[in-house]
Amino acid sequence: MATAGTFSLRGNLVFAHGGGTTAVMNASLYGVIREALRHSQVEGIYGARHGAQGLIEGNFIDLRREPSAVIDALPGTPASVLGSSRRRIEPDDYDRILGNLRRYNIRFLFFNGGEGTMLGAAELARLAVERGHDLRVMGIPKTVDNDLVRTDHTPGYGSAARYLAVAALELGRDSEAIPFPIHIMETIGRNAGWLAAATILAARSPQDGPQLVYVPEIPFVREKFLADVERVYKQLGRLVAVVSEGVKDEHGEPVYNTSGESDRDGFGRPLAGNVSVELARLIGRELGLRVHNEKPGLCTRVSAVWVSPPDREEAQQAGEVAVRHALLGVSGQMVTLERVSSSPYRCGFGLAALAEVGGHQRAMPREFMNEEGNYPAESFRRYALPLLGPDLPHYLRLSS
């Protein structure tokens, strides 16, 4: 936190993206740039090319040289204009990073990412103090999975959730128009079901999709799944079921998972996916029904078509808040979002220690799902719906 004599610290700033992209992460970059330009303490403003990789290699871009029109367009531009990376920062990398920061006279370092990114940021903040490098390290939350601890929600989630809510609603309308018994939509989310649950947020009646939702936090029982599918199909003659890619069986094993060494992320974790294909085969084999599987995949996290206005605004504000705290001498902290009220929706900002955030994941609470464990509860709708922003579509049906 703030220490004596740090308030007049001057030097350059560098910003780094980490992990998977979102529709609003450039808004956080914009917030950092815009706020930094207001303060003479910040002399140079740099971006690390491809996140941790750029920090390790000293590959920085001078953002002050970018035209103002380019900077102004950042909040509406999805993914990462700087490039991101899932590269794990290894023990030997920290010395290289600190050396590059000294070489560029970097005094303010901003990491925008999830729990893995915050883990690396926490270690850099610790080593900077240990080695006498006067450096302010701040974390800015980002992940569509919404699984960071110590924050009400995470920038990136609201937009991905809005995209999936509309996609599920429209998939259901397609199933009504051209009758096809079963549609299974697979959402991203290795360990948390926040995105899968969000697919119900545009539904206004039981006729709207989806009718069933399965999340990693609740054990997936194949026999119960088949019974659920058969029951809803007999009622409606059709069905949209949503399943998170990371659903696990009663023994904690993935329902479907890739297993090769090439099917792992930068942290060595197995990549989940294609569970919808496995379940489509199961339904066809056991129930004899035709099944279509749908996998929006990476489109979910990066699409700006259905971006949530409050999500984009909060992503920008989180960047601005991070700069203001760093200039006051704060370091080793991540900006958090703190809900003030849900109706009307209002959100403020706080701080949490990077060391308490990095390496930890927040599961969706059990009470956010119904007793059967196959559909989100009303408590989840109250929590999540304000994050999607206004004007979700309302599609009509003929009255006769």
N, C-alpha and C positions, 0 to 999 in steps of 0.2 A: 504494500500500500504506500501512501505518500510518506516521504522521508524529508528531513530538513535539507534545504538547499537544492531540491530537485525541481522546483517550480520554474526556474529560469533555464532549464536544460534546452539546448538548441542542437539542431542537427537534421539529418535526413530521415525520411520515413520510407518503409517498404511494406507492401501489402501482398499477401499470398493466399491463393485459393487452395483448398485441400479436399480430396474426395470427389464423389459424384457431383455433377452439376445440378443446378435448379433453374427455374424460370426467373428468379429474382436475385441471384447472387451478385450480378453486376450492379444491382441497386445498392448493395452494401459497399461495394467499391466506390460507387459514386458518392455515397454519404461520407466516406473517409476523405475522398479528394476534396469535396465541397467544404467540409469542415476544416480540413488542414489549410486550405487556401485563405482562411480567415485569420490565421495565426502566424505571426512572423517567426515564432520559435521553430516552425517547420520550414526548412530551407529547400530541400529537394524532395520530390514525391516520386517513388519508384514502384514498379510492380514486378514481382518475381515470375519469370516465365515458367509455367507448369509447376507452380507451387513449391513443394519441398525440393524438387529437382533444381529449380532455378536458384533457390537459396544455397544449395550445396555447390552448385557450379558458379555462383556469382553472376548469373544470367539475369540481369535486371533491365527493364525498359523505363526510360525517363518519361513519366506521364505528364510532366509539365510541358513537354514539346508537342503533345497531342492537340489538335484543333479543338476549340471550345465546342463546336458542333458535335464532335465525336464524344466528348465527355458528357454533354447534355443528353445524348442518346443512350447512355449506358443503362438507365433504369428500365427502358423498354426492350433491351436486348437480352435474350435468354442465353443460358450456358455461361461460359467464362471467356471473356475477351483476352485474358491473360494466359489462359490454359490452366488446367488443374492437374492433379496427380494423386494416385493412390500409393505412391512410394513411401514405404516406412522409413523413418529417419533412424538409421542404425547408430550405435554408440560412436563409431569413428566419424560419423557425419557431423556431429555437433561442433567439433573443433573447426572443420572446414566452414561451417555456417558462420560461427562467431568470427572467424578470420575475415570472411567476406563482409560481414557487417562492419567490422572495424575499418576495412579498406574503403568502404563507401561512406564512412562516418554515419552509419545508421544508428539512430537513437530511439526510434519508434518503430516497433514491429507489430503488424496486425495479421492474425491468422483468421481466416474465414472458413469454417469447416465443422465436422462432426466430432464424435468422441475420440477417434484416432488422431485427428489433427490437434485437438486440445491436449492430448497426451504429450505430443511432441512439443507443443507450445509451453506446457508446464515445465518440461525438462530444460528447455532453452532459457526460460525465465530463471530457473534455479541456478543453472550453470553461469549465467551472466552475473548474478550476485556473487557466486562463489569465486569467480575469476576477476572481479572488479571492473566489469564492463558496464558502464552506466547506460542501461538499456531498459526501455519500457516495452513490455510484451503484453498485448491484449488479445483476447479471443472474441470473435464475433460469430454467434451460432448460425449454423446452416446445415440442414438435412431434410430431405423430403420424408424420411422415415419418422420424424417427430420423436425420436428416442433419446434425446439428450436429457440428462438429469438437471435438476435445479432451475428449470425454466418451464413456464406454463406451456409453451409451444415453441416451435422452431421455424424461423423464416425458411420458406421453401415448401413447407407442408401445406399451407392453405391453398397454394396454386395447384400443387399436384393433386390434392384432395378434390378441388373444384373440377379439374380435368376428369378425374375418375368418376365423380358423381354424375357428371353429364354423360360420359361415355356409357356407364351402366344403364342410365335412363334410356338413352338412344338405342342401345343394344336390345333392351326390352321391347321398344317399339318396333324394331326390325323383326323380332320374333313373333310379334302379333301380326305384322303385315304379311310375312311369308312364313307360315307356320313351320317351325322346326322344333321338335320336342324339347331339347336341352341345349342351353348355352352355358359354357363354363368360362368365366373371365378370371385370368390369373393376374394378380398384382405383385409388384415388387414389395419387398419387406422380409428380410432374412429372419429376423427375430421378433419383430413387433408388428401388430396388426392394425396400426393406425390408418394406413392407406386402404387396406381391404375394407375396414369398417366405414370409411368415408364414402364408399360407393352407394350408400343408402340415402345420402343427404339431399339428393334432388328428387327422390321418390315422394309422391304425395298420396298414394293409395296402394293397397296390396296388389293392384294390377300392374303397378310400375315395377321395373326391375331395380335391384335384384330381390329375389325372395329368400335366398339363403346366403350366409356369409360365414367363412371359416378363417380363424386367425391362429398364429403360432402359439399364443398364450394358453390355448385350450387344446388338450390332446385330441387328435383327429382319429376317430374310430370308423373304420371303413364300413362296418355293418350299419352303424347309425347313419352315416352319410347316405348310404343306399336307401335306407328306410325314409330319410328326409326327402330325398329326391323323388321316390315313388309316391309319397304322400302328396307333395305339392303338385306333381304332374297329374295325379288323379283329380285334384281340385281345379286346376287351371288349364290342363292340356298342354302346358308349356312351362318353362322354368329358366330363369337366369340365376346361376349360382356363382358366387365369387369366392375365390380361394387365394390366400396369401402364399407366395412361393415358398415360404419357410415353414409351412405347417408340419407338425411332428406327431408321430403316433403315441400310443400309450407308454411306450418305452423310451420316449425322447428322441427317437430316430426320425430323420426326415422322411416324409412320405415318398418323396422322390428327390434324388440328389445326384449331381455329377460326381465323379470320383477321381478323375485323372489329375496329375500334377499341374497340367496346363489349365485346369478348371478351378483355379484358386486366385484370390485377389492379392493385392500387394502386401497384405498382412498374413498371408498363408491360410486364410479361411476359405473353406470350400464354397463355390458359387452355387446357390440354389437356383432352381428354375425348371420349367417344363412339367410341373406337377399337374397342370391342366391336361396335358396329353395323357399322363398316367391315369387320371381320374376319368377321362373320356373313354379310355379302353376298359376301365373297370365297369362303368355304367353299361357300355355296349355288351360286354361279356356277361354281366350278371342280370341286367334288366332288359336287354334286347332293344334298347332305345337308341335312336340316332342322336349323336352328340356333336356339337361344334365347339371347338375351344378357341378362345380369343386371348391374346397376350399383348396388351399395349406396350409393355416393357419400358424401354428408355424414353419413349415419347411422353410417358407419364411425368417424368421429372423435369423435362426441359421445354415442354410446350408453353408458348406465351399466348396462345390463342384464348385460353380460358383463365388467364392470370388473375389472381385475387388482388383487387386494389388494396385492401388492408395489409396483405402479405407483402406486397411491393413497398408500401409506405413504411412498414415496420422494419424491413430489411435495410432500407436507406437510413432510417433513424438509428438503428443499432450501430451502423458505421459511424454516424455522427457522435453518438454517445461515447463510443470507444475512444475516439480522438480526444474528446473533451476530458475524459478521465485520465488518459495518458499524459496530457499536457499539465494536469494537476499533480502528476507524480505517481499515479496509480500504475501498478504492474502486476503480472501474474494472475489476472482476473479475466473472466469472461462476462460479457454483457448478457443479462437475462431479461426475458419478457415476463412481466408480472401483470396478470389480469386484474383490473380494477372492478369491472362489472361485465356481465354478459348481455344484459338488456337494459339500456343500450350498451353496445360493446365498447369498452374502453380499456386500453392497455398502457402500462407504464414500463419503466426499465429499472433494473437493479444490477447487482454484481454477484458473481460466485467464483470462488477460487478455482483456477484451472486444474489444480491437482485433485479437486473434488469432482470434476466433470470428466476429465480425460480417462478413457478406459472403462467408463460405466455406461450402461444402457438402461433406458426406462421402458419397461413393458407397459402395455395398455392394461389398466385396472380391470379385474374380473367383473366388477359391477357395471362396466361399460358394455357388457354383453348380456343377453337374456339368459334365463335359467337353463335353457336347452343348449346354450353355447353355439347357436347357429344363426344369430342375427343381433346387431347392435341394439342396446337398450336406449330408452329415451334420454337417460343421463348422458350418453355419448353424444346424441344429437344436440343437446343443449350446450355441451362443451365445444363441439367442433363446428357447428353451423355458422357461428359468427366469423370464423376464420376464413370462410370462403368468399365473403363479400356479398353484395346485393345482387338482385336480378338473375337468380338462377332460372333457367327456362321452365315454363309451365306449358306442357303440350296437351292439347285437348283431344277428346274422343267424340265420335258421333253420339248423339243422344238416342239414336234408335238402331 
